[in-house]
Amino acid sequence: MAFYSYKNFSNFHLAFQTMFIITTGEGWNYYMYDSWTWGVYCEPGWNCGSILSPIYFVAFVMIVQFIMINLFALVVIDQFEMYYMSEDNPIEKFKRTYDIFLLQWMQMTMKYRGVKMREKQLFDFFRKLKPPLGLPDEDTDSHRNTIKRIVLKMGIRSDGGYIYYNEMLYRCMRRQFGNFRLGKKLQIAELLT
């Protein structure tokens, strides 16, 4: 009897308090079953309920839980971005690098609508591409040979004398970010030996 003295719907204050308790998920199904009492088990003025109460309670609980989960996720993500994501994180580096790549790609491939470029343009592409993806722009034979060796190491595949966007993007980003884990593994292996 004491249990039901402050968890009921007899006035607005107690109904609000009961719904708040249901919001936390604490025994909401008991309240639903108690408010479902009707017919021969109903005692007028004490425990008469409605046949529609299960629909109300299930809908209320689902909506509230959905909102609470979204709020919880929002707070976690917000705190993560605020305190743990630095301005110099890998995702931001990738976005900045991608913007540099895309700008140069569009300038070099206007003739082919941004889809592909000629294999002959590869040297000029890397000379004009800004750091960190680009290679220094010097006009000496030794420097040209260095650029050619780097491009050969990248393993850029051509198809009929053309290099396509996806291939070029993959190879450039792999050159820039691909050795990140490998370097750490090699350092650990060197420490162990």
C-alpha positions as CSV (number, residue, x, y, z in Angstrom):
1,M,0.0,0.0,0.0
2,A,2.9,2.4,0.8
3,F,4.3,1.6,-2.6
4,Y,1.3,2.9,-4.4
5,S,0.8,6.0,-2.2
6,Y,3.3,8.1,-4.2
7,K,3.2,6.2,-7.6
8,N,-0.2,6.8,-9.1
9,F,-2.2,9.0,-11.3
10,S,-4.5,10.6,-8.7
11,N,-3.3,14.2,-9.3
12,F,-0.9,16.0,-11.7
13,H,2.1,16.0,-9.3
14,L,1.9,12.3,-8.6
15,A,1.2,11.5,-12.3
16,F,4.3,13.5,-13.4
17,Q,6.4,11.8,-10.7
18,T,5.2,8.4,-11.8
19,M,5.9,9.1,-15.5
20,F,9.4,10.3,-14.6
21,I,10.0,7.0,-12.8
22,I,8.7,5.2,-15.8
23,T,11.1,7.2,-18.0
24,T,14.0,5.7,-16.1
25,G,12.8,2.3,-17.0
26,E,12.2,1.2,-13.4
27,G,9.4,-1.3,-13.4
28,W,7.3,0.4,-16.1
29,N,5.5,-2.8,-17.0
30,Y,4.1,-3.1,-13.4
31,Y,2.5,0.3,-13.8
32,M,1.2,-0.8,-17.2
33,Y,-0.4,-4.0,-15.8
34,D,-1.9,-2.1,-12.8
35,S,-3.5,0.5,-15.0
36,W,-4.8,-2.2,-17.3
37,T,-7.2,-3.6,-14.7
38,W,-10.8,-3.6,-16.0
39,G,-13.9,-5.7,-16.0
40,V,-14.5,-8.0,-13.0
41,Y,-11.2,-7.3,-11.4
42,C,-11.9,-3.5,-11.3
43,E,-12.7,-1.9,-8.0
44,P,-14.3,1.4,-8.7
45,G,-12.4,4.4,-7.2
46,W,-9.3,2.2,-6.6
47,N,-7.8,0.3,-9.5
48,C,-10.0,0.7,-12.6
49,G,-7.9,1.3,-15.7
50,S,-8.2,1.3,-19.4
51,I,-7.9,-1.4,-22.0
52,L,-5.8,1.1,-24.0
53,S,-3.1,1.6,-21.3
54,P,-0.6,-1.0,-22.9
55,I,-0.6,1.0,-26.1
56,Y,0.1,4.3,-24.2
57,F,2.8,2.8,-22.0
58,V,4.6,1.0,-24.8
59,A,4.5,4.0,-27.0
60,F,5.6,6.3,-24.2
61,V,8.5,4.1,-23.1
62,M,9.7,3.6,-26.7
63,I,9.7,7.3,-27.5
64,V,11.3,8.3,-24.2
65,Q,14.0,5.6,-24.5
66,F,14.7,6.7,-28.1
67,I,15.1,10.3,-27.0
68,M,17.3,9.4,-24.0
69,I,19.6,7.2,-26.1
70,N,20.0,10.0,-28.7
71,L,20.7,12.5,-25.9
72,F,23.2,10.2,-24.4
73,A,24.9,9.6,-27.7
74,L,24.9,13.4,-28.4
75,V,26.6,14.1,-25.1
76,V,29.2,11.4,-25.6
77,I,30.0,12.6,-29.1
78,D,30.1,16.2,-28.1
79,Q,32.4,15.5,-25.2
80,F,34.6,13.4,-27.4
81,E,34.9,16.1,-30.0
82,M,35.5,18.8,-27.4
83,Y,38.2,17.0,-25.4
84,Y,39.7,14.2,-27.4
85,M,39.7,15.3,-31.0
86,S,42.6,17.6,-31.7
87,E,42.8,19.9,-34.6
88,D,45.6,17.8,-35.9
89,N,43.8,14.4,-36.0
90,P,44.2,12.0,-38.9
91,I,40.7,12.7,-40.2
92,E,41.3,16.4,-40.4
93,K,44.7,15.8,-42.0
94,F,43.0,13.5,-44.6
95,K,40.3,16.1,-45.4
96,R,42.9,18.9,-45.9
97,T,45.1,16.6,-48.0
98,Y,42.1,15.5,-50.0
99,D,41.1,19.1,-50.7
100,I,44.6,19.8,-52.0
101,F,44.5,16.7,-54.2
102,L,41.0,17.4,-55.6
103,L,41.9,21.0,-56.5
104,Q,45.0,19.9,-58.5
105,W,43.2,16.9,-60.0
106,M,40.4,19.2,-61.3
107,Q,42.9,21.6,-62.9
108,M,44.8,18.8,-64.6
109,T,41.7,16.9,-65.9
110,M,39.3,19.5,-67.1
111,K,39.6,18.1,-70.6
112,Y,38.4,14.7,-69.4
113,R,35.7,16.1,-67.0
114,G,37.6,15.1,-63.9
115,V,37.5,11.3,-64.7
116,K,41.0,10.6,-66.0
117,M,44.3,12.1,-67.0
118,R,47.0,11.1,-69.5
119,E,49.9,9.1,-68.1
120,K,52.2,11.8,-69.6
121,Q,50.7,14.4,-67.3
122,L,51.8,12.5,-64.2
123,F,55.1,14.3,-63.8
124,D,53.5,17.7,-64.1
125,F,50.7,16.7,-61.7
126,F,53.2,15.9,-58.9
127,R,55.3,19.0,-59.6
128,K,52.2,21.3,-59.3
129,L,50.6,19.4,-56.4
130,K,51.1,21.3,-53.2
131,P,52.7,19.6,-50.1
132,P,52.3,17.2,-48.4
133,L,51.2,15.2,-51.4
134,G,53.3,17.0,-54.0
135,L,57.0,16.7,-54.7
136,P,59.3,19.7,-54.7
137,D,59.3,21.7,-57.9
138,E,62.9,21.8,-59.2
139,D,63.9,21.7,-62.8
140,T,67.0,19.5,-62.7
141,D,67.6,16.1,-64.2
142,S,68.5,14.5,-60.8
143,H,65.3,15.9,-59.3
144,R,63.2,14.5,-62.3
145,N,64.8,11.1,-61.8
146,T,63.9,11.3,-58.0
147,I,60.3,12.1,-58.9
148,K,60.2,9.3,-61.4
149,R,61.5,6.8,-58.8
150,I,58.9,7.9,-56.2
151,V,56.1,7.6,-58.8
152,L,57.3,4.1,-59.8
153,K,57.4,3.1,-56.1
154,M,53.8,4.3,-55.7
155,G,52.7,1.7,-58.2
156,I,50.2,3.8,-60.1
157,R,48.4,1.7,-62.7
158,S,47.4,3.1,-66.0
159,D,44.7,1.8,-68.3
160,G,45.4,2.4,-72.0
161,G,47.6,5.4,-71.2
162,Y,45.2,7.0,-68.8
163,I,45.2,7.2,-65.0
164,Y,41.8,7.3,-63.4
165,Y,40.7,9.3,-60.4
166,N,40.2,6.5,-57.9
167,E,43.6,4.9,-58.7
168,M,45.4,8.2,-58.3
169,L,43.6,9.2,-55.1
170,Y,44.3,5.8,-53.6
171,R,48.0,5.8,-54.5
172,C,48.5,9.4,-53.3
173,M,46.8,8.9,-50.0
174,R,48.5,5.6,-49.4
175,R,51.9,7.3,-50.0
176,Q,51.0,10.0,-47.5
177,F,49.1,8.0,-44.8
178,G,49.8,4.3,-45.6
179,N,53.0,3.9,-43.7
180,F,51.6,5.3,-40.5
181,R,50.9,1.9,-38.8
182,L,53.8,0.2,-40.5
183,G,56.3,2.7,-39.0
184,K,55.0,2.0,-35.5
185,K,55.2,-1.7,-36.0
186,L,58.7,-1.5,-37.2
187,Q,59.7,0.7,-34.3
188,I,58.2,-1.9,-31.9
189,A,60.0,-4.8,-33.7
190,E,63.3,-2.9,-33.5
191,L,62.8,-2.4,-29.8
192,L,62.1,-6.1,-29.2
193,T,65.2,-7.3,-31.2
